[in-house]
Amino acid sequence: MRPAIARATIASLTADLADLNDPADARALLGLLRTLYAVGRRDVPLGRLFEGHVDALQLVSRYGTAAQREAARTAARAGGAFGVWNADWPGDAARLEDGRLAGGKAFASGAGILSHAIVPVDGGGGRQLLLVDLAAAPPEIDRTWWRVTGMQRSETHRVRWSGARLAEEAAIGSPGDYVREPWFSGGALRFAAVQAGAVAGLVDQVRDHLVAQDRAGDPHQAGRLADLYLAAQSAADAVAAAARGWRADAVAETLAGVAAARAAVYAAGEHALTLAQAAVGVQAMFVDHPLAATLADLAVYLRQPGPDAQRMRAGAAVANGLLTPALR
């Protein structure tokens, strides 16, 4: 069992980022995705939390004032860890009432670890981003809900506030900014990169196991290693292709490319999970085997959120000519 993820571990990865803004071009975007890919390759839950850290800091950079941007950067460089808690608590959605935060969020990854969270709330003009200092406005954390077979170390819990006073500068941007495209849907390319890295991590771990057991030379195992490599490389290539095609002024094309990448990563991940379990066998089911956690973590992470919708979006893009095969 790997140790719990510390705030300092997430914060230390900030130094791996070229900057905390949106990538200026496709080359910069690909550099960011490679960083996320590398973290996901070695630790899937950490990759999930680091991706949320990047997302939150980019939101502040994109929509915040100069003072808000500087404050967030200072906090991040001083050991802070950020995240985005978007999914509302069913029946008690987070809301801002006379400057006080009430209600809750589900799927709050990093609850109890993060120093700051972006909390979107609905308002009259659309969804409003709030940057909550979790030390100044700590939520109640329901840790009884996140009972899953994988990704336990992401500490994805339900949180709730009961009228916490927020500073005036907590509001980031204007209502509706959060769902602006292509950043809202297209931002999923970041976690697709983490997932693709996790698929590569399966290749690494299965290879290491088979070599250590002197089983890599078996023709069946050699075939599985080849298929694992092809799955992992197809996931990485799909993410890279979407990055190369990213254009903020071509929303439909950009979102089609991201949907295709997400669908490709999901398919590759599912195939790799089956191959890895077949290659290692029952040993991979022992909780102290390094592969056991990666298998469980990736199986959960691939399903967040709604992979079927991405296949539908990609299929529609093929139908209308936005996606067509090409050798680039």
Residue pairs with C-beta under 8 A, 6 or more apart in sequence:
1 287
1 288
1 293
2 43
2 153
2 293
4 153
4 155
5 43
5 45
5 46
5 49
5 113
5 153
5 154
5 155
6 113
7 79
7 80
7 81
7 113
7 114
7 115
8 79
9 46
10 46
10 49
10 50
10 53
10 81
10 110
10 113
10 114
11 76
11 79
11 80
11 81
13 35
13 39
13 50
13 53
14 20
14 53
14 76
14 77
16 35
17 32
17 35
17 54
18 28
18 31
18 32
20 57
20 58
20 61
20 72
20 73
20 76
21 58
21 61
21 62
22 58
22 61
22 62
22 183
23 29
23 31
23 32
26 243
26 244
26 245
26 246
29 189
29 243
29 246
30 240
30 243
30 244
32 54
32 190
33 189
33 190
33 193
33 239
33 240
33 243
34 193
36 47
36 50
36 51
36 54
36 190
36 191
36 193
36 194
36 197
37 193
37 194
37 196
37 197
37 200
37 236
37 239
38 197
39 46
39 47
39 50
39 194
39 197
40 47
40 48
40 193
40 194
40 195
40 196
40 197
40 198
40 201
41 47
41 197
41 198
41 200
41 201
41 204
42 197
42 201
44 151
44 194
44 198
44 201
44 293
44 294
44 297
44 298
44 301
45 151
45 152
45 153
45 154
45 297
46 153
47 194
47 197
47 198
48 109
48 151
48 154
48 191
48 194
48 301
49 81
49 83
49 109
49 110
49 113
49 114
49 154
50 194
51 190
51 191
51 193
51 194
52 82
52 83
52 84
52 109
52 110
53 76
53 81
53 82
53 83
54 190
55 83
55 84
55 118
55 187
55 190
56 72
56 82
56 83
56 84
56 116
56 117
56 118
56 131
57 72
57 73
57 76
57 82
58 183
58 187
59 84
59 118
59 129
59 172
59 173
59 178
60 68
60 69
60 72
60 118
60 131
60 172
61 69
61 72
62 173
62 177
62 183
63 129
63 172
63 173
63 174
63 177
64 72
64 131
64 172
64 173
65 169
67 169
68 131
68 169
68 172
71 169
72 82
72 116
72 131
75 82
75 115
75 116
76 82
79 115
80 115
80 116
81 110
81 113
81 114
81 115
81 116
82 114
82 115
82 116
82 117
82 118
83 108
83 109
83 110
83 114
83 116
83 117
83 118
84 117
84 118
84 120
85 94
85 105
85 107
85 108
85 109
85 111
85 117
85 118
85 119
85 159
86 105
86 107
86 120
87 105
87 106
87 107
87 108
88 94
88 103
88 104
88 105
88 106
89 103
89 104
89 105
89 106
89 158
89 159
89 160
90 106
92 103
92 104
92 160
93 103
93 104
93 121
93 122
94 101
94 102
94 103
94 104
94 105
94 119
94 120
94 121
94 161
95 101
95 102
95 103
95 121
95 122
96 102
96 121
96 123
96 128
96 130
96 166
97 163
99 165
99 166
99 168
100 163
100 164
100 165
100 166
101 119
101 121
101 130
101 132
101 137
101 161
101 163
101 164
101 166
102 161
102 162
102 163
102 164
103 121
103 160
103 161
104 139
104 158
104 159
104 160
104 161
105 119
105 158
105 159
105 160
106 145
106 158
107 156
107 158
107 304
108 117
108 139
108 141
108 156
108 157
108 158
108 159
109 154
109 155
109 156
110 117
110 154
110 155
110 156
111 139
111 141
111 143
111 155
111 156
111 157
111 158
111 159
112 141
112 143
112 155
112 157
113 155
114 134
115 133
115 134
115 135
116 131
116 132
116 133
116 134
117 131
117 132
117 134
118 129
118 130
118 131
118 132
118 172
119 129
119 130
119 131
119 132
120 127
120 128
120 129
120 130
120 178
121 127
121 128
121 130
122 128
123 175
124 175
125 174
125 175
125 176
126 175
126 176
126 178
126 179
127 175
127 176
127 178
127 179
128 171
128 173
128 174
128 175
128 178
129 171
129 172
129 173
129 177
129 178
130 166
130 170
130 171
130 172
131 170
131 172
132 164
132 166
132 170
133 167
133 170
136 167
137 161
137 164
137 165
137 166
138 164
139 159
139 160
139 161
139 164
140 159
140 160
140 161
140 162
141 157
141 158
141 159
142 157
142 158
142 159
142 160
143 157
145 157
145 158
146 152
146 155
146 156
146 157
146 158
148 300
149 296
149 299
149 300
150 293
150 295
150 296
150 297
150 298
150 299
150 300
150 301
151 296
151 297
151 300
151 301
153 297
178 184
181 251
181 255
182 246
182 248
182 251
182 254
182 255
182 258
183 248
185 255
185 258
185 259
186 246
186 254
186 255
186 258
188 258
188 262
189 239
189 242
189 243
189 246
189 258
189 261
189 262
191 301
192 238
192 239
192 242
192 258
192 261
192 262
192 265
193 239
194 301
195 235
195 265
195 266
195 269
195 298
195 301
195 302
196 232
196 235
196 236
196 238
196 239
196 265
196 268
198 269
198 294
198 297
198 298
198 301
199 231
199 232
199 235
199 265
199 268
199 269
199 272
199 298
200 232
200 235
200 236
201 294
202 228
202 232
202 272
202 273
202 276
202 291
202 294
202 295
202 298
203 225
203 228
203 229
203 232
203 272
205 276
205 290
205 291
205 294
206 224
206 225
206 228
206 275
206 276
206 279
206 280
206 291
207 216
207 225
207 228
209 279
209 280
209 283
209 284
209 290
209 291
210 216
210 221
210 225
210 279
210 280
215 221
216 222
216 225
221 279
224 275
224 278
224 279
225 279
227 271
227 275
228 272
228 275
228 276
228 279
231 268
231 269
231 271
231 272
231 275
232 268
232 272
234 264
234 268
235 264
235 265
235 268
235 269
238 260
238 261
238 264
238 265
238 268
239 261
239 265
241 257
241 260
241 261
241 328
242 257
242 258
242 260
242 261
244 328
245 253
245 254
245 257
246 254
246 257
247 253
247 254
248 254
252 317
252 322
253 322
255 313
256 313
256 314
256 317
256 322
256 323
257 323
259 310
259 311
259 313
259 314
259 317
260 314
260 317
260 323
262 307
262 310
263 307
263 310
263 311
263 314
265 302
266 302
266 307
266 310
266 311
269 298
269 302
270 302
272 298
273 295
273 298
273 299
276 284
276 291
276 295
277 284
277 295
280 289
280 291
283 289
283 291
284 291
284 292
284 295
285 292
286 292
314 323
317 323
318 324
